[in-house]
């Protein structure tokens, strides 16, 4: 049997196959090509950063322009002032005190400037200011509230817990009366009495006619519409417990009875009958 003869490829075809194989194989970059590629990437990155920085700067300038227009624009200037929450103070007095801010752009007006315009009103305890678009300023006033009556130089005056005089008292003002000779603003006796009154529940506070604070630990009160019923309260501690104990004692005694309720030690209260 004859062996098959091996077929040899022509030299040109063999050379072509080798070239195709080399073309398909991944080519390694030369050192210069690698350097040129890195330089190109760096330049592209720098250009991108410059473009981003430019766009950011433009956006900031636009934003500043918008803020500037909104802040200083006469379109937002104050033209009307609205006042609410007043009782003893007339709203027009508040409006008049704030007239100097008419024409000021709303974003430019601070609460400190408003407070400076209202500092002469002693009856104002606090206030809030809000915009009332398009050109209004809304002022809400919280006035000082009277908690007691102080007799001074033949007159009876209403005072708030801070010792600020509010107005003359009338017969319709059914508030506890304090007997002191000094200015309530500088009186320790007044502050001691306030510590107790501020701690009383509202229903009990309404029944107190007189209060006397001989010292911080020695506060006494008398009840309204009673036959000389007195309360020895002590200091301002345990006010909730003292109030509950006192109200329980009061329920067991008629207003016509002349008694003293001693709740200075609320766990061991004492009731003393002044008349039999």
Secondary structure, 3 states (H helix, E strand, C coil): CCCCCCCCCCHHHHHHHHHHHHHHCCCCCCHHHHHHHHHHHHHHHHHHHHHHHHHHHHHHHHHHHHHHHHHHCHHHECCEEEEECCCCCCHHHHHHHCHHHCCCEHHHCCHHHHHHHHCCCCCEEEEEEEEECCCEEEEEEEECCCCEEEEECCEEEEECCCCCEEEECCCCCCCEEECCCCCHHHCHHHHHHHHHHHHCCHHHHCCEEEEEEEECCEEEEEECCCCCCEEEEECCCCHHHHHHHHHHHHHCCCCCCCEEEECCCHHHCEEEECCC
